[in-house]
Amino acid sequence: MELPKFTGENFALWERKVEMHLKECGLLRFIQQPMLPDPTTKQKK
């Protein structure tokens, strides 16, 4: 399955196709986890 490009239309359908593609590739877990804080933010202070 080729990963569809978002054209600006029908986001819900595009999002579902991308999630299914990532699941097939075993990568879905990487977008489902909360993001970690940016470590460079502490360095800037």
C-alpha positions in Angstrom: 0.0 0.0 0.0 1.4 3.4 -1.0 1.1 6.1 1.7 -1.4 8.7 0.5 -0.5 12.3 0.3 -2.8 14.8 2.1 -4.3 17.1 -0.5 -6.2 19.3 2.0 -9.5 17.5 1.5 -11.2 14.8 3.6 -8.7 14.7 6.5 -10.6 12.0 8.4 -10.3 9.5 5.5 -6.6 10.4 5.0 -5.9 10.0 8.7 -7.5 6.6 8.8 -5.5 5.4 5.7 -2.2 6.7 7.2 -3.0 4.9 10.6 -3.7 1.7 8.8 -0.5 1.9 6.8 1.5 2.6 9.9 -0.2 -0.3 11.7 0.8 -2.7 8.8 4.4 -1.5 9.0 4.4 -1.9 12.8 4.9 1.8 13.4 1.5 2.9 14.8 2.8 2.8 18.4 5.2 5.6 17.7 2.4 8.2 16.9 0.2 7.0 19.7 2.6 7.7 22.6 2.6 11.1 24.1 5.5 13.3 23.0 8.4 13.8 25.5 9.3 17.3 26.5 11.9 19.0 24.3 15.3 18.6 26.1 16.6 21.8 24.5 14.0 23.9 26.3 15.9 23.3 29.6 19.2 24.2 27.9 17.8 27.6 26.7 17.0 28.8 30.3 
